[in-house]
Structures are given as C-alpha cells and as structure tokens.
Amino acid sequence: MDTDDLEPPLNTSGKPAGKPDLQIMSVEQLQDYIAEMETEIVRARAAIDGKQSARGVADAVFKT
C-alpha cells in the first residue's frame, strides 16, 4: 500500500480537502460557514449526550 493513500487529499491551496480556504471567502460566506459549523457542533454534542446516557444506563445495570 502506498503511504500517499493514507494522507488526506489536498485542495488547490495545499490545505486538506474539506476545509475551505478562509482567505478567499467573503464575510457572508464566512458567516454561513460559521453557522454550518455551529449546527455541526450541536449535532456532535447531542451524540455525546446520547452516548453518555447510554453509558450511564449500562454502568447502572452492571453495578447491581
């Protein structure tokens, strides 16, 4: 296997793909990007809460 396969693809600015080049984005685009990221943060926190709840239930079952 080639080690290049393990590295994330780069976009034209040399940064990892999937991360936009903030320097070329307008203020409106940056605000939209922040809103998208905040939505993703809420989603990730909800996943964490769900996993912690499930772990709490599992811990309670095995403590008895």
C-alpha positions as CSV (number, residue, x, y, z in Angstrom):
1,M,0.0,0.0,0.0
2,D,1.2,3.4,-0.9
3,T,1.6,5.9,2.0
4,D,0.1,8.6,-0.1
5,D,-3.2,6.8,0.2
6,L,-3.2,7.5,4.0
7,E,-2.8,11.2,3.6
8,P,-6.0,13.4,3.1
9,P,-6.3,14.9,-0.4
10,L,-5.2,18.5,-0.6
11,N,-7.2,21.2,-2.3
12,T,-5.6,23.8,-4.6
13,S,-4.3,25.9,-1.7
14,G,-2.4,22.9,-0.3
15,K,-4.8,22.6,2.7
16,P,-6.6,19.3,3.4
17,A,-9.8,18.9,1.3
18,G,-13.0,19.6,3.1
19,K,-11.6,22.7,4.9
20,P,-12.3,25.8,2.9
21,D,-9.7,28.4,2.3
22,L,-10.9,31.2,4.6
23,Q,-8.8,33.8,3.0
24,I,-10.8,33.7,-0.3
25,M,-14.2,33.7,1.4
26,S,-16.4,36.8,1.7
27,V,-17.8,37.9,5.0
28,E,-21.2,36.5,4.1
29,Q,-19.6,33.2,3.2
30,L,-17.7,33.1,6.4
31,Q,-20.9,33.8,8.4
32,D,-22.6,31.0,6.6
33,Y,-19.7,28.7,7.2
34,I,-19.7,29.5,11.0
35,A,-23.5,28.8,11.1
36,E,-22.9,25.4,9.4
37,M,-20.1,24.6,11.9
38,E,-22.3,25.7,14.9
39,T,-25.0,23.3,13.6
40,E,-22.5,20.5,13.4
41,I,-21.3,21.3,16.9
42,V,-24.8,21.0,18.3
43,R,-25.2,17.6,16.4
44,A,-21.9,16.4,17.9
45,R,-22.9,17.5,21.4
46,A,-26.2,15.6,21.1
47,A,-24.3,12.5,20.0
48,I,-22.0,12.9,23.1
49,D,-25.1,13.3,25.4
50,G,-26.7,10.2,23.9
51,K,-23.5,8.1,24.4
52,Q,-23.1,9.3,27.9
53,S,-26.7,8.5,28.7
54,A,-26.3,5.0,27.3
55,R,-23.1,4.5,29.2
56,G,-24.8,5.7,32.4
57,V,-27.6,3.1,31.9
58,A,-25.0,0.4,31.2
59,D,-23.0,1.3,34.3
60,A,-26.2,1.2,36.4
61,V,-27.0,-2.3,35.1
62,F,-23.6,-3.7,35.8
63,K,-23.4,-2.1,39.3
64,T,-26.4,-4.1,40.6
